[in-house]
Amino acid sequence: MKRIGMLTSGGDCQALNAAMRGVAKCLFHSGEDLEMYGFLEGYKGLIYGNFRMLTPADFSGVLTKGGTILGSSRTPFKQIREPDENGLDKVEAMKQNYYKLRLDCLVILGGNGTHKTANLLRGEGLNVVTLPKTIDNDLWGTDMTFGFQSAVNIATDAIDCIHTTAASHGRVFIVEVMGHKVGYLTLNAGMAGGADIILIPEIPYDIKKVIDKIEERNKNGSKFTILAVAEGAISKADAKLSKKEYKEKMKNYKYPSVSYEIAAKIQEKTGYDVRVTVPGHTQRGGSPCPYDRVFASRLGSEAGKLILKGEYGFMVGYRNREVVKVPLEEVAGKLKMVAPDASIVKEAKLLGISFGD
């Protein structure tokens, strides 16, 4: 009898259910005697022993369903070693619940913070297999994460919709795309949506260069400009500040987000009418796109295969168009960033897209 636990941690995204379905279908169809337990609300469920038995019926009809049937929550890695408000040792509690259920393996779906905790549990002796979930596509060790393509589609659709109103009114429009530290989502959605300016965290911008691009378009007869701005975009001046200086500055920050600051500066220096659109959590929601359904299903089935073979301590990733297993210790704690000199950035610049640098 194999006993498998499963949880989804961190922010939700499309195709979490598709990935869990892939794992479950592989295992339930294997002919092995099997019990599967779903921990509710991420690591919180594992800490406090909040779980339910999962059967094949739980995975029927979930391929196209967004969100997560198990629920999710954020349990920050930097606080995982700190006792809870009642003095509970969270790491020890997770281990005890794993052993109480006599689990053979824990399947964990999540992003960067989730993988840090997963690797910690691996180091504590638990059998762990992980799957790479994040709309940011910023997990080390995999070329792609599920949820990313669906989020690109939604952000691109937002930019597409802005085009007509921007052109009609001759305005400058800023579409703020999710991504605090990494700009893959903004870069891809910006290119797909035909944005004229793309600002991402990895390439600090000069507001003068941004305005120069807008003025250039006006001079050439284009009366509107669209900016795709990552929520973590940063100016060259702010990028030079130390972490402490930047944190101090942000205490008195008067704008809802960086997009509103950029809008105010453009309007102040040019007099142009500027509008900000924030798709926000719509980028995480809705049904997964066909690509993510297939991709998540592939990763899930491969995770099931690893479990059947007793190969633990890996993230199932995707490299050079092949599904691969990546040692967890190579993944945990590393961010996959957009390189400022990446070929996609160079190609975007050849198309006339400005990065404000």
C-alpha distance (Angstrom), angle and dihedral (degrees) to the residues before:
residue distance angle dihedral
M1 . . .
K2 3.79 . .
R3 3.80 117.9 .
I4 3.79 116.1 -160.9
G5 3.81 129.1 -173.5
M6 3.78 123.0 -159.6
L7 3.80 135.3 -171.1
T8 3.80 140.7 167.5
S9 3.80 116.8 -143.0
G10 3.80 137.1 -173.4
G11 3.80 125.8 13.0
D12 3.78 116.0 -5.1
C13 3.79 124.1 -119.2
Q14 3.76 141.4 171.0
A15 3.83 119.2 -69.5
L16 3.81 98.0 27.8
N17 3.78 87.6 118.0
A18 3.80 91.4 45.2
A19 3.81 90.4 53.7
M20 3.82 93.4 48.3
R21 3.80 88.8 47.2
G22 3.81 89.0 53.7
V23 3.81 91.2 53.9
A24 3.80 93.2 45.0
K25 3.80 96.5 46.5
C26 3.80 91.8 49.8
L27 3.81 92.0 50.0
F28 3.80 98.7 40.2
H29 3.82 91.3 47.5
S30 3.80 92.8 48.8
G31 3.79 94.4 83.3
E32 3.82 90.8 -122.9
D33 3.79 119.0 136.6
L34 3.81 99.9 -107.6
E35 3.79 145.0 -178.6
M36 3.79 121.0 -173.3
Y37 3.79 126.8 -164.9
G38 3.79 125.3 -166.4
F39 3.80 116.6 -152.1
L40 3.80 110.8 -146.4
E41 3.81 124.2 -127.7
G42 3.78 97.3 6.6
Y43 3.79 123.3 -86.5
K44 3.78 88.0 -8.1
G45 3.82 88.5 71.4
L46 3.80 91.4 50.0
I47 3.81 91.8 47.8
Y48 3.80 95.9 49.7
G49 3.80 99.0 31.5
N50 3.78 94.9 -113.2
F51 3.79 106.4 154.3
R52 3.79 145.2 127.6
M53 3.78 134.3 -148.4
L54 3.80 113.4 -102.1
T55 3.80 124.2 -146.9
P56 3.82 132.4 -175.9
A57 3.81 88.0 -95.6
D58 3.82 90.1 64.9
F59 3.79 89.7 64.7
S60 3.79 97.0 48.9
G61 3.80 113.1 111.8
V62 3.81 95.8 4.2
L63 3.82 99.2 106.9
T64 3.80 91.7 91.4
K65 3.80 96.8 34.5
G66 3.80 120.0 107.1
G67 3.80 125.5 -145.2
T68 3.80 119.6 32.3
I69 3.80 129.4 -68.6
L70 3.82 88.7 -146.2
G71 3.80 96.5 51.7
S72 3.79 123.4 -127.4
S73 3.79 141.8 -131.3
R74 3.77 139.2 176.6
T75 3.80 117.3 -104.2
P76 3.83 103.7 178.6
F77 3.80 113.1 -132.3
K78 3.80 92.4 -139.1
Q79 3.82 88.8 61.4
I80 3.80 97.7 42.1
R81 3.82 93.4 95.8
E82 3.81 92.3 47.5
P83 3.83 116.5 94.5
D84 3.81 115.6 -113.7
E85 3.82 122.7 -112.9
N86 3.81 89.5 -78.6
G87 3.79 94.3 49.3
L88 3.82 94.7 -102.8
D89 3.81 115.6 158.7
K90 3.82 99.3 -129.7
V91 3.78 97.3 -161.8
E92 3.79 92.8 48.4
A93 3.81 90.0 46.7
M94 3.81 91.5 53.9
K95 3.79 90.9 50.1
Q96 3.80 92.8 48.3
N97 3.82 92.7 50.6
Y98 3.80 89.6 48.8
Y99 3.82 90.9 52.8
K100 3.82 95.0 41.5
L101 3.79 89.6 59.5
R102 3.83 89.6 43.2
L103 3.80 90.2 -129.6
D104 3.78 120.2 -170.6
C105 3.80 92.4 -161.3
L106 3.77 143.7 -0.2
V107 3.82 118.0 -139.3
I108 3.81 110.8 -154.2
L109 3.81 124.8 -170.8
G110 3.78 117.6 -166.0
G111 3.78 152.4 93.6
N112 3.79 135.7 -90.3
G113 3.79 101.5 -46.6
T114 3.79 90.8 41.3
H115 3.79 90.8 54.5
K116 3.80 92.3 50.8
T117 3.80 90.2 57.2
A118 3.82 91.5 42.3
N119 3.79 89.6 54.8
L120 3.81 90.1 47.6
L121 3.82 89.3 54.7
R122 3.80 89.9 48.0
G123 3.80 88.0 53.7
E124 3.81 88.7 51.0
G125 3.79 89.8 59.1
L126 3.82 102.9 -96.5
N127 3.80 121.6 135.8
V128 3.80 106.7 -117.5
V129 3.82 136.4 177.7
T130 3.80 118.9 -179.7
L131 3.79 138.3 -162.8
P132 3.84 124.1 -150.2
K133 3.78 111.2 -115.7
T134 3.81 123.2 170.8
I135 3.79 138.0 113.7
D136 3.83 87.6 -141.3
N137 3.84 95.4 65.9
D138 3.81 87.2 -144.3
L139 3.81 101.3 130.4
W140 3.78 115.4 122.9
G141 3.79 116.6 -124.4
T142 3.80 99.0 33.9
D143 3.79 131.8 76.9
M144 3.79 91.0 -148.9
T145 3.79 140.0 24.1
F146 3.78 125.4 -159.4
G147 3.78 114.7 -107.5
F148 3.80 91.4 38.2
Q149 3.80 98.7 92.8
S150 3.81 92.6 45.3
A151 3.81 90.2 51.6
V152 3.82 90.7 47.8
N153 3.81 88.7 53.8
I154 3.82 92.6 51.9
A155 3.82 94.9 44.8
T156 3.81 89.9 46.7
D157 3.79 90.6 50.9
A158 3.82 89.3 53.1
I159 3.81 90.5 52.8
D160 3.82 90.7 46.0
C161 3.80 90.5 53.6
I162 3.80 91.7 48.6
H163 3.82 91.9 54.7
T164 3.80 95.2 73.0
T165 3.79 96.9 47.7
A166 3.81 92.0 42.2
A167 3.80 90.7 52.5
S168 3.79 93.1 44.1
H169 3.79 94.4 53.7
G170 3.79 100.2 30.0
R171 3.79 92.3 -123.8
V172 3.75 138.0 149.5
F173 3.80 109.0 -116.7
I174 3.80 127.6 -165.5
V175 3.80 118.1 -161.0
E176 3.80 110.4 -164.5
V177 3.80 112.1 -146.9
M178 3.81 126.2 -165.3
G179 3.80 118.4 -98.7
H180 3.82 123.0 106.8
K181 3.79 99.0 -175.5
V182 3.80 106.8 8.6
G183 3.80 130.6 48.4
Y184 3.82 106.5 -156.4
L185 3.80 92.8 110.8
T186 3.81 94.5 48.6
L187 3.79 92.6 43.1
N188 3.80 94.5 51.8
A189 3.79 96.4 40.3
G190 3.80 90.8 44.9
M191 3.78 92.6 53.2
A192 3.81 93.2 42.9
G193 3.81 91.7 48.5
G194 3.78 95.7 46.3
A195 3.80 96.9 -114.5
D196 3.80 114.3 178.7
I197 3.81 94.9 -149.6
I198 3.82 126.7 31.3
L199 3.80 120.2 -170.0
I200 3.81 118.8 -169.4
P201 3.83 133.7 171.6
E202 3.80 94.3 -111.2
I203 3.83 93.9 58.7
P204 3.83 111.0 50.5
Y205 3.79 111.5 -145.2
D206 3.78 134.6 -134.8
I207 3.81 109.3 -141.6
K208 3.81 89.2 -146.5
K209 3.82 90.2 59.2
V210 3.80 89.5 48.9
I211 3.80 91.1 52.4
D212 3.81 91.1 45.0
K213 3.80 89.2 58.6
I214 3.81 92.1 50.0
E215 3.82 90.8 49.0
E216 3.80 90.8 47.8
R217 3.80 90.7 54.4
N218 3.79 91.7 48.6
K219 3.80 90.8 50.1
N220 3.81 89.5 51.6
G221 3.80 92.1 52.9
S222 3.81 100.1 -97.2
K223 3.77 104.9 128.7
F224 3.80 96.0 -170.8
T225 3.80 136.0 51.3
I226 3.79 130.4 -164.3
L227 3.79 122.6 -153.0
A228 3.82 122.8 -165.7
V229 3.81 104.2 -156.5
A230 3.80 125.5 -174.4
E231 3.80 112.8 -135.9
G232 3.81 86.9 -122.2
A233 3.81 96.1 50.8
I234 3.81 111.6 136.6
S235 3.79 135.2 -164.5
K236 3.80 122.0 -120.1
A237 3.79 89.7 -114.2
D238 3.82 93.1 53.5
A239 3.81 91.9 43.8
K240 3.82 88.6 61.9
L241 3.81 92.2 57.3
S242 3.78 120.9 97.8
K243 3.81 116.9 -113.6
K244 3.79 89.5 -104.1
E245 3.83 93.3 49.7
Y246 3.80 92.2 46.9
K247 3.81 92.0 48.9
E248 3.80 89.8 50.8
K249 3.79 91.4 50.1
M250 3.81 92.0 50.5
K251 3.82 91.3 56.2
N252 3.79 88.5 74.0
Y253 3.80 96.9 34.9
K254 3.80 108.3 142.6
Y255 3.80 100.2 -167.3
P256 3.83 128.3 84.4
S257 3.81 88.7 -129.5
V258 3.80 142.8 -20.6
S259 3.82 91.2 -85.2
Y260 3.79 90.9 63.4
E261 3.80 90.8 48.8
I262 3.82 90.7 51.8
A263 3.82 90.3 46.5
A264 3.81 91.8 51.2
K265 3.82 92.5 49.7
I266 3.79 93.5 47.8
Q267 3.80 91.3 48.7
E268 3.80 92.5 45.4
K269 3.81 94.5 50.5
T270 3.82 99.5 38.0
G271 3.79 108.7 21.2
Y272 3.80 89.7 -129.6
D273 3.77 120.4 147.9
V274 3.83 106.3 -107.8
R275 3.80 128.0 -171.7
V276 3.81 130.7 -172.8
T277 3.80 124.9 -147.5
V278 3.81 121.0 -170.5
P279 3.84 114.9 -168.2
G280 3.82 87.2 -175.5
H281 3.80 117.8 167.0
T282 3.80 93.1 2.1
Q283 3.82 82.6 84.3
R284 3.81 89.2 66.0
G285 3.81 96.0 42.4
G286 3.76 142.7 78.4
S287 3.79 130.7 38.6
P288 3.80 120.2 -28.8
C289 3.79 114.3 -105.7
P290 3.84 117.8 -111.8
Y291 3.82 91.7 -99.7
D292 3.81 92.1 55.9
R293 3.80 92.3 45.5
V294 3.79 91.4 55.9
F295 3.80 94.4 38.9
A296 3.81 95.6 48.6
S297 3.81 90.8 45.5
R298 3.81 90.6 53.3
L299 3.80 93.0 49.6
G300 3.80 91.8 45.4
S301 3.79 94.0 51.5
E302 3.82 90.4 48.0
A303 3.82 89.6 52.0
G304 3.80 88.2 52.5
K305 3.80 89.8 51.9
L306 3.82 91.6 52.0
I307 3.81 90.0 51.8
L308 3.81 92.3 50.1
K309 3.81 89.2 51.1
G310 3.81 92.3 46.6
E311 3.81 93.1 -119.3
Y312 3.80 107.6 148.2
G313 3.80 137.9 169.2
F314 3.80 95.3 56.8
M315 3.79 140.1 116.7
V316 3.79 113.5 -142.1
G317 3.80 104.2 -128.0
Y318 3.79 141.9 166.3
R319 3.79 123.5 -117.9
N320 3.79 129.7 167.5
R321 3.82 90.2 -8.4
E322 3.79 93.2 -55.3
V323 3.81 129.7 107.4
V324 3.81 107.8 -119.8
K325 3.80 140.8 173.0
V326 3.80 116.2 -116.6
P327 3.83 123.3 -166.2
L328 3.80 108.9 -109.1
E329 3.79 93.0 -132.1
E330 3.82 88.8 61.6
V331 3.81 91.7 53.7
A332 3.80 105.2 41.0
G333 3.79 117.0 96.9
K334 3.81 96.7 6.8
L335 3.80 127.3 112.8
K336 3.78 123.2 -153.6
M337 3.81 104.2 -139.2
V338 3.79 133.2 -169.7
A339 3.81 105.9 -103.4
P340 3.83 110.0 -132.7
D341 3.80 88.3 -134.1
A342 3.83 95.2 44.7
S343 3.78 115.2 137.6
I344 3.83 92.0 -116.1
V345 3.82 90.0 56.2
K346 3.81 91.5 48.6
E347 3.80 90.8 48.2
A348 3.82 91.4 49.1
K349 3.80 89.1 53.1
L350 3.80 90.0 51.0
L351 3.81 86.6 57.8
G352 3.81 88.7 57.3
I353 3.80 96.3 -103.2
S354 3.80 113.3 148.4
F355 3.80 122.8 -142.2
G356 3.78 92.2 -170.9
D357 3.80 91.4 -115.3
